[in-house]
Amino acid sequence: MNEVKASMAGSVWKIVVKEGEEVKEGQDLVILESMKMEIPIAAEQDGKIDTIKVAENDFVNEGDVLLILG
């Protein structure tokens, strides 16, 4: 299992995957918004979305777990 973590503090602007979805390395998973900028968080490896730990509009801090790849 691989935890995908926030690279910076910000709001979850959009979640672009669903639980159970197969993803490829480099694919955008979540888009954070900070200081009016959109920051995509991409998969670091191929895998399947096991659990999404956040919801759109949630505020997250750097290092918070966004989702888990199984």
N, CA, C and O atoms as a Maestro MAE file, in Angstrom:
{
 s_m_m2io_version
 :::
 2.0.0
}

f_m_ct {
 s_m_title
 :::
 protein
 m_atom[280] {
  # First column is atom index #
  i_m_mmod_type
  r_m_x_coord
  r_m_y_coord
  r_m_z_coord
  i_m_residue_number
  s_m_chain_name
  s_m_pdb_residue_name
  s_m_pdb_atom_name
  i_m_atomic_number
  :::
  1 25 0.848 -1.182 0.000 1 A "MET " " N  " 7
  2 3 0.000 0.000 0.000 1 A "MET " " CA " 6
  3 2 0.890 1.242 0.000 1 A "MET " " C  " 6
  4 15 1.936 1.284 0.648 1 A "MET " " O  " 8
  5 25 0.448 2.231 -0.734 2 A "ASN " " N  " 7
  6 3 1.220 3.456 -0.883 2 A "ASN " " CA " 6
  7 2 0.330 4.643 -0.538 2 A "ASN " " C  " 6
  8 15 -0.717 4.841 -1.154 2 A "ASN " " O  " 8
  9 25 0.747 5.427 0.442 3 A "GLU " " N  " 7
  10 3 0.002 6.629 0.807 3 A "GLU " " CA " 6
  11 2 0.400 7.778 -0.109 3 A "GLU " " C  " 6
  12 15 1.585 8.032 -0.324 3 A "GLU " " O  " 8
  13 25 -0.596 8.467 -0.644 4 A "VAL " " N  " 7
  14 3 -0.360 9.662 -1.444 4 A "VAL " " CA " 6
  15 2 -0.625 10.842 -0.528 4 A "VAL " " C  " 6
  16 15 -1.728 10.991 -0.002 4 A "VAL " " O  " 8
  17 25 0.390 11.685 -0.334 5 A "LYS " " N  " 7
  18 3 0.306 12.772 0.641 5 A "LYS " " CA " 6
  19 2 0.313 14.134 -0.033 5 A "LYS " " C  " 6
  20 15 0.805 14.288 -1.151 5 A "LYS " " O  " 8
  21 25 -0.241 15.118 0.666 6 A "ALA " " N  " 7
  22 3 -0.249 16.494 0.168 6 A "ALA " " CA " 6
  23 2 1.167 17.047 0.178 6 A "ALA " " C  " 6
  24 15 1.895 16.893 1.159 6 A "ALA " " O  " 8
  25 25 1.553 17.690 -0.913 7 A "SER " " N  " 7
  26 3 2.891 18.271 -1.011 7 A "SER " " CA " 6
  27 2 2.951 19.661 -0.400 7 A "SER " " C  " 6
  28 15 4.032 20.221 -0.219 7 A "SER " " O  " 8
  29 25 1.787 20.216 -0.084 8 A "MET " " N  " 7
  30 3 1.716 21.545 0.533 8 A "MET " " CA " 6
  31 2 0.342 21.715 1.163 8 A "MET " " C  " 6
  32 15 -0.571 20.931 0.904 8 A "MET " " O  " 8
  33 25 0.202 22.736 1.984 9 A "ALA " " N  " 7
  34 3 -1.092 23.039 2.589 9 A "ALA " " CA " 6
  35 2 -1.989 23.698 1.551 9 A "ALA " " C  " 6
  36 15 -1.525 24.478 0.719 9 A "ALA " " O  " 8
  37 25 -3.268 23.380 1.610 10 A "GLY " " N  " 7
  38 3 -4.220 23.989 0.693 10 A "GLY " " CA " 6
  39 2 -5.562 23.301 0.787 10 A "GLY " " C  " 6
  40 15 -5.762 22.410 1.614 10 A "GLY " " O  " 8
  41 25 -6.475 23.717 -0.062 11 A "SER " " N  " 7
  42 3 -7.806 23.124 -0.115 11 A "SER " " CA " 6
  43 2 -7.859 22.081 -1.226 11 A "SER " " C  " 6
  44 15 -7.220 22.228 -2.268 11 A "SER " " O  " 8
  45 25 -8.634 21.024 -0.985 12 A "VAL " " N  " 7
  46 3 -8.844 20.016 -2.016 12 A "VAL " " CA " 6
  47 2 -9.844 20.617 -3.007 12 A "VAL " " C  " 6
  48 15 -11.032 20.742 -2.710 12 A "VAL " " O  " 8
  49 25 -9.343 20.986 -4.185 13 A "TRP " " N  " 7
  50 3 -10.190 21.626 -5.186 13 A "TRP " " CA " 6
  51 2 -10.996 20.589 -5.957 13 A "TRP " " C  " 6
  52 15 -12.190 20.766 -6.201 13 A "TRP " " O  " 8
  53 25 -10.323 19.499 -6.337 14 A "LYS " " N  " 7
  54 3 -11.009 18.466 -7.117 14 A "LYS " " CA " 6
  55 2 -10.345 17.109 -6.910 14 A "LYS " " C  " 6
  56 15 -9.119 17.004 -6.868 14 A "LYS " " O  " 8
  57 25 -11.162 16.084 -6.783 15 A "ILE " " N  " 7
  58 3 -10.688 14.704 -6.742 15 A "ILE " " CA " 6
  59 2 -11.036 14.115 -8.104 15 A "ILE " " C  " 6
  60 15 -12.209 14.039 -8.469 15 A "ILE " " O  " 8
  61 25 -10.020 13.700 -8.855 16 A "VAL " " N  " 7
  62 3 -10.246 13.287 -10.242 16 A "VAL " " CA " 6
  63 2 -10.270 11.768 -10.441 16 A "VAL " " C  " 6
  64 15 -10.319 11.293 -11.576 16 A "VAL " " O  " 8
  65 25 -10.235 11.005 -9.340 17 A "VAL " " N  " 7
  66 3 -10.303 9.542 -9.417 17 A "VAL " " CA " 6
  67 2 -11.388 9.048 -8.462 17 A "VAL " " C  " 6
  68 15 -11.896 9.798 -7.629 17 A "VAL " " O  " 8
  69 25 -11.725 7.779 -8.605 18 A "LYS " " N  " 7
  70 3 -12.715 7.147 -7.729 18 A "LYS " " CA " 6
  71 2 -12.088 5.905 -7.089 18 A "LYS " " C  " 6
  72 15 -11.147 5.327 -7.632 18 A "LYS " " O  " 8
  73 25 -12.616 5.504 -5.938 19 A "GLU " " N  " 7
  74 3 -12.135 4.282 -5.290 19 A "GLU " " CA " 6
  75 2 -12.337 3.108 -6.239 19 A "GLU " " C  " 6
  76 15 -13.375 2.990 -6.889 19 A "GLU " " O  " 8
  77 25 -11.337 2.247 -6.310 20 A "GLY " " N  " 7
  78 3 -11.390 1.080 -7.173 20 A "GLY " " CA " 6
  79 2 -10.821 1.321 -8.564 20 A "GLY " " C  " 6
  80 15 -10.643 0.374 -9.330 20 A "GLY " " O  " 8
  81 25 -10.536 2.568 -8.898 21 A "GLU " " N  " 7
  82 3 -10.017 2.903 -10.224 21 A "GLU " " CA " 6
  83 2 -8.542 2.542 -10.342 21 A "GLU " " C  " 6
  84 15 -7.763 2.775 -9.418 21 A "GLU " " O  " 8
  85 25 -8.162 1.972 -11.480 22 A "GLU " " N  " 7
  86 3 -6.757 1.685 -11.778 22 A "GLU " " CA " 6
  87 2 -6.118 2.974 -12.296 22 A "GLU " " C  " 6
  88 15 -6.689 3.660 -13.144 22 A "GLU " " O  " 8
  89 25 -4.930 3.298 -11.780 23 A "VAL " " N  " 7
  90 3 -4.223 4.509 -12.210 23 A "VAL " " CA " 6
  91 2 -2.797 4.165 -12.628 23 A "VAL " " C  " 6
  92 15 -2.238 3.147 -12.219 23 A "VAL " " O  " 8
  93 25 -2.236 5.022 -13.437 24 A "LYS " " N  " 7
  94 3 -0.870 4.856 -13.938 24 A "LYS " " CA " 6
  95 2 0.039 5.903 -13.304 24 A "LYS " " C  " 6
  96 15 -0.417 6.979 -12.917 24 A "LYS " " O  " 8
  97 25 1.314 5.585 -13.201 25 A "GLU " " N  " 7
  98 3 2.307 6.529 -12.705 25 A "GLU " " CA " 6
  99 2 2.213 7.831 -13.493 25 A "GLU " " C  " 6
  100 15 2.163 7.814 -14.723 25 A "GLU " " O  " 8
  101 25 2.189 8.955 -12.789 26 A "GLY " " N  " 7
  102 3 2.120 10.266 -13.429 26 A "GLY " " CA " 6
  103 2 0.706 10.792 -13.626 26 A "GLY " " C  " 6
  104 15 0.524 11.963 -13.961 26 A "GLY " " O  " 8
  105 25 -0.296 9.943 -13.421 27 A "GLN " " N  " 7
  106 3 -1.691 10.362 -13.593 27 A "GLN " " CA " 6
  107 2 -2.116 11.255 -12.434 27 A "GLN " " C  " 6
  108 15 -1.825 10.949 -11.277 27 A "GLN " " O  " 8
  109 25 -2.807 12.364 -12.735 28 A "ASP " " N  " 7
  110 3 -3.309 13.249 -11.681 28 A "ASP " " CA " 6
  111 2 -4.393 12.534 -10.880 28 A "ASP " " C  " 6
  112 15 -5.270 11.875 -11.439 28 A "ASP " " O  " 8
  113 25 -4.313 12.681 -9.549 29 A "LEU " " N  " 7
  114 3 -5.270 12.045 -8.653 29 A "LEU " " CA " 6
  115 2 -6.148 13.079 -7.954 29 A "LEU " " C  " 6
  116 15 -7.369 12.940 -7.894 29 A "LEU " " O  " 8
  117 25 -5.501 14.115 -7.429 30 A "VAL " " N  " 7
  118 3 -6.170 15.164 -6.667 30 A "VAL " " CA " 6
  119 2 -5.571 16.500 -7.102 30 A "VAL " " C  " 6
  120 15 -4.383 16.584 -7.415 30 A "VAL " " O  " 8
  121 25 -6.401 17.540 -7.120 31 A "ILE " " N  " 7
  122 3 -5.890 18.875 -7.405 31 A "ILE " " CA " 6
  123 2 -6.133 19.742 -6.178 31 A "ILE " " C  " 6
  124 15 -7.269 19.935 -5.744 31 A "ILE " " O  " 8
  125 25 -5.035 20.260 -5.629 32 A "LEU " " N  " 7
  126 3 -5.106 21.163 -4.491 32 A "LEU " " CA " 6
  127 2 -5.138 22.601 -4.992 32 A "LEU " " C  " 6
  128 15 -4.659 22.900 -6.086 32 A "LEU " " O  " 8
  129 25 -5.704 23.481 -4.183 33 A "GLU " " N  " 7
  130 3 -5.690 24.907 -4.498 33 A "GLU " " CA " 6
  131 2 -5.038 25.634 -3.325 33 A "GLU " " C  " 6
  132 15 -5.416 25.449 -2.168 33 A "GLU " " O  " 8
  133 25 -4.062 26.454 -3.650 34 A "SER " " N  " 7
  134 3 -3.374 27.238 -2.634 34 A "SER " " CA " 6
  135 2 -2.981 28.570 -3.252 34 A "SER " " C  " 6
  136 15 -2.347 28.606 -4.307 34 A "SER " " O  " 8
  137 25 -3.349 29.647 -2.610 35 A "MET " " N  " 7
  138 3 -3.016 30.992 -3.088 35 A "MET " " CA " 6
  139 2 -3.445 31.181 -4.550 35 A "MET " " C  " 6
  140 15 -2.694 31.722 -5.362 35 A "MET " " O  " 8
  141 25 -4.667 30.725 -4.871 36 A "LYS " " N  " 7
  142 3 -5.267 30.861 -6.211 36 A "LYS " " CA " 6
  143 2 -4.535 30.068 -7.283 36 A "LYS " " C  " 6
  144 15 -4.747 30.300 -8.474 36 A "LYS " " O  " 8
  145 25 -3.670 29.130 -6.877 37 A "MET " " N  " 7
  146 3 -2.972 28.265 -7.835 37 A "MET " " CA " 6
  147 2 -3.501 26.846 -7.684 37 A "MET " " C  " 6
  148 15 -3.809 26.404 -6.578 37 A "MET " " O  " 8
  149 25 -3.603 26.139 -8.799 38 A "GLU " " N  " 7
  150 3 -4.016 24.738 -8.776 38 A "GLU " " CA " 6
  151 2 -2.770 23.866 -8.854 38 A "GLU " " C  " 6
  152 15 -1.953 24.014 -9.763 38 A "GLU " " O  " 8
  153 25 -2.632 22.954 -7.894 39 A "ILE " " N  " 7
  154 3 -1.459 22.098 -7.805 39 A "ILE " " CA " 6
  155 2 -1.900 20.637 -7.935 39 A "ILE " " C  " 6
  156 15 -2.508 20.096 -7.012 39 A "ILE " " O  " 8
  157 25 -1.600 19.993 -9.073 40 A "PRO " " N  " 7
  158 3 -1.986 18.585 -9.221 40 A "PRO " " CA " 6
  159 2 -1.081 17.666 -8.401 40 A "PRO " " C  " 6
  160 15 0.130 17.874 -8.324 40 A "PRO " " O  " 8
  161 25 -1.686 16.652 -7.793 41 A "ILE " " N  " 7
  162 3 -0.951 15.612 -7.082 41 A "ILE " " CA " 6
  163 2 -1.094 14.351 -7.924 41 A "ILE " " C  " 6
  164 15 -2.201 13.858 -8.139 41 A "ILE " " O  " 8
  165 25 0.036 13.835 -8.396 42 A "ALA " " N  " 7
  166 3 0.029 12.705 -9.325 42 A "ALA " " CA " 6
  167 2 0.473 11.416 -8.637 42 A "ALA " " C  " 6
  168 15 1.155 11.441 -7.613 42 A "ALA " " O  " 8
  169 25 0.074 10.303 -9.220 43 A "ALA " " N  " 7
  170 3 0.485 8.978 -8.733 43 A "ALA " " CA " 6
  171 2 1.985 8.796 -8.956 43 A "ALA " " C  " 6
  172 15 2.503 9.123 -10.023 43 A "ALA " " O  " 8
  173 25 2.671 8.277 -7.956 44 A "GLU " " N  " 7
  174 3 4.100 8.012 -8.074 44 A "GLU " " CA " 6
  175 2 4.366 6.613 -8.611 44 A "GLU " " C  " 6
  176 15 5.507 6.267 -8.918 44 A "GLU " " O  " 8
  177 25 3.309 5.806 -8.723 45 A "GLN " " N  " 7
  178 3 3.438 4.451 -9.246 45 A "GLN " " CA " 6
  179 2 2.080 3.994 -9.769 45 A "GLN " " C  " 6
  180 15 1.054 4.596 -9.453 45 A "GLN " " O  " 8
  181 25 2.075 2.942 -10.557 46 A "ASP " " N  " 7
  182 3 0.820 2.342 -10.992 46 A "ASP " " CA " 6
  183 2 0.136 1.715 -9.778 46 A "ASP " " C  " 6
  184 15 0.807 1.306 -8.830 46 A "ASP " " O  " 8
  185 25 -1.176 1.639 -9.803 47 A "GLY " " N  " 7
  186 3 -1.894 0.996 -8.711 47 A "GLY " " CA " 6
  187 2 -3.385 1.157 -8.846 47 A "GLY " " C  " 6
  188 15 -3.892 1.613 -9.872 47 A "GLY " " O  " 8
  189 25 -4.084 0.775 -7.788 48 A "LYS " " N  " 7
  190 3 -5.535 0.860 -7.726 48 A "LYS " " CA " 6
  191 2 -5.895 1.718 -6.525 48 A "LYS " " C  " 6
  192 15 -5.327 1.547 -5.447 48 A "LYS " " O  " 8
  193 25 -6.838 2.641 -6.705 49 A "ILE " " N  " 7
  194 3 -7.254 3.508 -5.600 49 A "ILE " " CA " 6
  195 2 -7.992 2.652 -4.578 49 A "ILE " " C  " 6
  196 15 -9.071 2.127 -4.853 49 A "ILE " " O  " 8
  197 25 -7.394 2.516 -3.393 50 A "ASP " " N  " 7
  198 3 -7.980 1.716 -2.320 50 A "ASP " " CA " 6
  199 2 -8.948 2.561 -1.498 50 A "ASP " " C  " 6
  200 15 -10.109 2.190 -1.326 50 A "ASP " " O  " 8
  201 25 -8.469 3.699 -0.989 51 A "THR " " N  " 7
  202 3 -9.277 4.546 -0.115 51 A "THR " " CA " 6
  203 2 -8.978 6.012 -0.388 51 A "THR " " C  " 6
  204 15 -7.818 6.413 -0.482 51 A "THR " " O  " 8
  205 25 -10.028 6.803 -0.514 52 A "ILE " " N  " 7
  206 3 -9.876 8.261 -0.607 52 A "ILE " " CA " 6
  207 2 -10.152 8.819 0.781 52 A "ILE " " C  " 6
  208 15 -11.231 8.609 1.335 52 A "ILE " " O  " 8
  209 25 -9.173 9.534 1.346 53 A "LYS " " N  " 7
  210 3 -9.243 9.987 2.740 53 A "LYS " " CA " 6
  211 2 -9.753 11.419 2.898 53 A "LYS " " C  " 6
  212 15 -9.961 11.875 4.022 53 A "LYS " " O  " 8
  213 25 -9.957 12.139 1.781 54 A "VAL " " N  " 7
  214 3 -10.379 13.533 1.848 54 A "VAL " " CA " 6
  215 2 -11.599 13.744 0.961 54 A "VAL " " C  " 6
  216 15 -11.958 12.884 0.157 54 A "VAL " " O  " 8
  217 25 -12.217 14.886 1.120 55 A "ALA " " N  " 7
  218 3 -13.355 15.279 0.277 55 A "ALA " " CA " 6
  219 2 -13.041 16.631 -0.340 55 A "ALA " " C  " 6
  220 15 -12.205 17.377 0.171 55 A "ALA " " O  " 8
  221 25 -13.707 16.941 -1.434 56 A "GLU " " N  " 7
  222 3 -13.517 18.249 -2.057 56 A "GLU " " CA " 6
  223 2 -13.874 19.334 -1.048 56 A "GLU " " C  " 6
  224 15 -14.831 19.201 -0.285 56 A "GLU " " O  " 8
  225 25 -13.096 20.400 -1.058 57 A "ASN " " N  " 7
  226 3 -13.208 21.565 -0.172 57 A "ASN " " CA " 6
  227 2 -12.581 21.351 1.207 57 A "ASN " " C  " 6
  228 15 -12.550 22.284 2.009 57 A "ASN " " O  " 8
  229 25 -12.079 20.141 1.507 58 A "ASP " " N  " 7
  230 3 -11.349 19.928 2.765 58 A "ASP " " CA " 6
  231 2 -10.056 20.731 2.725 58 A "ASP " " C  " 6
  232 15 -9.461 20.908 1.662 58 A "ASP " " O  " 8
  233 25 -9.620 21.219 3.890 59 A "PHE " " N  " 7
  234 3 -8.300 21.852 3.993 59 A "PHE " " CA " 6
  235 2 -7.328 20.786 4.470 59 A "PHE " " C  " 6
  236 15 -7.615 20.050 5.414 59 A "PHE " " O  " 8
  237 25 -6.173 20.706 3.810 60 A "VAL " " N  " 7
  238 3 -5.151 19.742 4.201 60 A "VAL " " CA " 6
  239 2 -3.827 20.456 4.454 60 A "VAL " " C  " 6
  240 15 -3.554 21.514 3.887 60 A "VAL " " O  " 8
  241 25 -3.031 19.867 5.300 61 A "ASN " " N  " 7
  242 3 -1.692 20.379 5.582 61 A "ASN " " CA " 6
  243 2 -0.674 19.539 4.827 61 A "ASN " " C  " 6
  244 15 -0.966 18.416 4.417 61 A "ASN " " O  " 8
  245 25 0.512 20.083 4.649 62 A "GLU " " N  " 7
  246 3 1.587 19.337 4.003 62 A "GLU " " CA " 6
  247 2 1.808 18.023 4.748 62 A "GLU " " C  " 6
  248 15 1.934 18.012 5.973 62 A "GLU " " O  " 8
  249 25 1.854 16.924 4.013 63 A "GLY " " N  " 7
  250 3 2.083 15.611 4.609 63 A "GLY " " CA " 6
  251 2 0.822 14.851 4.963 63 A "GLY " " C  " 6
  252 15 0.896 13.666 5.290 63 A "GLY " " O  " 8
  253 25 -0.351 15.504 4.905 64 A "ASP " " N  " 7
  254 3 -1.599 14.783 5.176 64 A "ASP " " CA " 6
  255 2 -1.843 13.735 4.091 64 A "ASP " " C  " 6
  256 15 -1.549 13.970 2.919 64 A "ASP " " O  " 8
  257 25 -2.381 12.579 4.485 65 A "VAL " " N  " 7
  258 3 -2.679 11.514 3.528 65 A "VAL " " CA " 6
  259 2 -3.957 11.883 2.766 65 A "VAL " " C  " 6
  260 15 -4.997 12.146 3.369 65 A "VAL " " O  " 8
  261 25 -3.862 11.897 1.440 66 A "LEU " " N  " 7
  262 3 -5.009 12.210 0.586 66 A "LEU " " CA " 6
  263 2 -5.754 10.938 0.187 66 A "LEU " " C  " 6
  264 15 -6.982 10.878 0.231 66 A "LEU " " O  " 8
  265 25 -4.987 9.929 -0.202 67 A "LEU " " N  " 7
  266 3 -5.585 8.659 -0.586 67 A "LEU " " CA " 6
  267 2 -4.553 7.558 -0.490 67 A "LEU " " C  " 6
  268 15 -3.359 7.811 -0.333 67 A "LEU " " O  " 8
  269 25 -5.038 6.324 -0.589 68 A "ILE " " N  " 7
  270 3 -4.160 5.171 -0.488 68 A "ILE " " CA " 6
  271 2 -4.289 4.345 -1.761 68 A "ILE " " C  " 6
  272 15 -5.388 3.999 -2.194 68 A "ILE " " O  " 8
  273 25 -3.131 4.040 -2.350 69 A "LEU " " N  " 7
  274 3 -3.073 3.147 -3.503 69 A "LEU " " CA " 6
  275 2 -2.825 1.732 -3.005 69 A "LEU " " C  " 6
  276 15 -1.913 1.504 -2.209 69 A "LEU " " O  " 8
  277 25 -3.618 0.793 -3.461 70 A "GLY " " N  " 7
  278 3 -3.451 -0.587 -3.054 70 A "GLY " " CA " 6
  279 2 -2.630 -1.371 -4.041 70 A "GLY " " C  " 6
  280 15 -2.395 -2.563 -3.841 70 A "GLY " " O  " 8
  :::
 }
 m_bond[279] {
  # First column is bond index #
  i_m_from
  i_m_to
  i_m_order
  :::
  1 1 2 1
  2 2 3 1
  3 3 4 2
  4 3 5 1
  5 5 6 1
  6 6 7 1
  7 7 8 2
  8 7 9 1
  9 9 10 1
  10 10 11 1
  11 11 12 2
  12 11 13 1
  13 13 14 1
  14 14 15 1
  15 15 16 2
  16 15 17 1
  17 17 18 1
  18 18 19 1
  19 19 20 2
  20 19 21 1
  21 21 22 1
  22 22 23 1
  23 23 24 2
  24 23 25 1
  25 25 26 1
  26 26 27 1
  27 27 28 2
  28 27 29 1
  29 29 30 1
  30 30 31 1
  31 31 32 2
  32 31 33 1
  33 33 34 1
  34 34 35 1
  35 35 36 2
  36 35 37 1
  37 37 38 1
  38 38 39 1
  39 39 40 2
  40 39 41 1
  41 41 42 1
  42 42 43 1
  43 43 44 2
  44 43 45 1
  45 45 46 1
  46 46 47 1
  47 47 48 2
  48 47 49 1
  49 49 50 1
  50 50 51 1
  51 51 52 2
  52 51 53 1
  53 53 54 1
  54 54 55 1
  55 55 56 2
  56 55 57 1
  57 57 58 1
  58 58 59 1
  59 59 60 2
  60 59 61 1
  61 61 62 1
  62 62 63 1
  63 63 64 2
  64 63 65 1
  65 65 66 1
  66 66 67 1
  67 67 68 2
  68 67 69 1
  69 69 70 1
  70 70 71 1
  71 71 72 2
  72 71 73 1
  73 73 74 1
  74 74 75 1
  75 75 76 2
  76 75 77 1
  77 77 78 1
  78 78 79 1
  79 79 80 2
  80 79 81 1
  81 81 82 1
  82 82 83 1
  83 83 84 2
  84 83 85 1
  85 85 86 1
  86 86 87 1
  87 87 88 2
  88 87 89 1
  89 89 90 1
  90 90 91 1
  91 91 92 2
  92 91 93 1
  93 93 94 1
  94 94 95 1
  95 95 96 2
  96 95 97 1
  97 97 98 1
  98 98 99 1
  99 99 100 2
  100 99 101 1
  101 101 102 1
  102 102 103 1
  103 103 104 2
  104 103 105 1
  105 105 106 1
  106 106 107 1
  107 107 108 2
  108 107 109 1
  109 109 110 1
  110 110 111 1
  111 111 112 2
  112 111 113 1
  113 113 114 1
  114 114 115 1
  115 115 116 2
  116 115 117 1
  117 117 118 1
  118 118 119 1
  119 119 120 2
  120 119 121 1
  121 121 122 1
  122 122 123 1
  123 123 124 2
  124 123 125 1
  125 125 126 1
  126 126 127 1
  127 127 128 2
  128 127 129 1
  129 129 130 1
  130 130 131 1
  131 131 132 2
  132 131 133 1
  133 133 134 1
  134 134 135 1
  135 135 136 2
  136 135 137 1
  137 137 138 1
  138 138 139 1
  139 139 140 2
  140 139 141 1
  141 141 142 1
  142 142 143 1
  143 143 144 2
  144 143 145 1
  145 145 146 1
  146 146 147 1
  147 147 148 2
  148 147 149 1
  149 149 150 1
  150 150 151 1
  151 151 152 2
  152 151 153 1
  153 153 154 1
  154 154 155 1
  155 155 156 2
  156 155 157 1
  157 157 158 1
  158 158 159 1
  159 159 160 2
  160 159 161 1
  161 161 162 1
  162 162 163 1
  163 163 164 2
  164 163 165 1
  165 165 166 1
  166 166 167 1
  167 167 168 2
  168 167 169 1
  169 169 170 1
  170 170 171 1
  171 171 172 2
  172 171 173 1
  173 173 174 1
  174 174 175 1
  175 175 176 2
  176 175 177 1
  177 177 178 1
  178 178 179 1
  179 179 180 2
  180 179 181 1
  181 181 182 1
  182 182 183 1
  183 183 184 2
  184 183 185 1
  185 185 186 1
  186 186 187 1
  187 187 188 2
  188 187 189 1
  189 189 190 1
  190 190 191 1
  191 191 192 2
  192 191 193 1
  193 193 194 1
  194 194 195 1
  195 195 196 2
  196 195 197 1
  197 197 198 1
  198 198 199 1
  199 199 200 2
  200 199 201 1
  201 201 202 1
  202 202 203 1
  203 203 204 2
  204 203 205 1
  205 205 206 1
  206 206 207 1
  207 207 208 2
  208 207 209 1
  209 209 210 1
  210 210 211 1
  211 211 212 2
  212 211 213 1
  213 213 214 1
  214 214 215 1
  215 215 216 2
  216 215 217 1
  217 217 218 1
  218 218 219 1
  219 219 220 2
  220 219 221 1
  221 221 222 1
  222 222 223 1
  223 223 224 2
  224 223 225 1
  225 225 226 1
  226 226 227 1
  227 227 228 2
  228 227 229 1
  229 229 230 1
  230 230 231 1
  231 231 232 2
  232 231 233 1
  233 233 234 1
  234 234 235 1
  235 235 236 2
  236 235 237 1
  237 237 238 1
  238 238 239 1
  239 239 240 2
  240 239 241 1
  241 241 242 1
  242 242 243 1
  243 243 244 2
  244 243 245 1
  245 245 246 1
  246 246 247 1
  247 247 248 2
  248 247 249 1
  249 249 250 1
  250 250 251 1
  251 251 252 2
  252 251 253 1
  253 253 254 1
  254 254 255 1
  255 255 256 2
  256 255 257 1
  257 257 258 1
  258 258 259 1
  259 259 260 2
  260 259 261 1
  261 261 262 1
  262 262 263 1
  263 263 264 2
  264 263 265 1
  265 265 266 1
  266 266 267 1
  267 267 268 2
  268 267 269 1
  269 269 270 1
  270 270 271 1
  271 271 272 2
  272 271 273 1
  273 273 274 1
  274 274 275 1
  275 275 276 2
  276 275 277 1
  277 277 278 1
  278 278 279 1
  279 279 280 2
  :::
 }
}
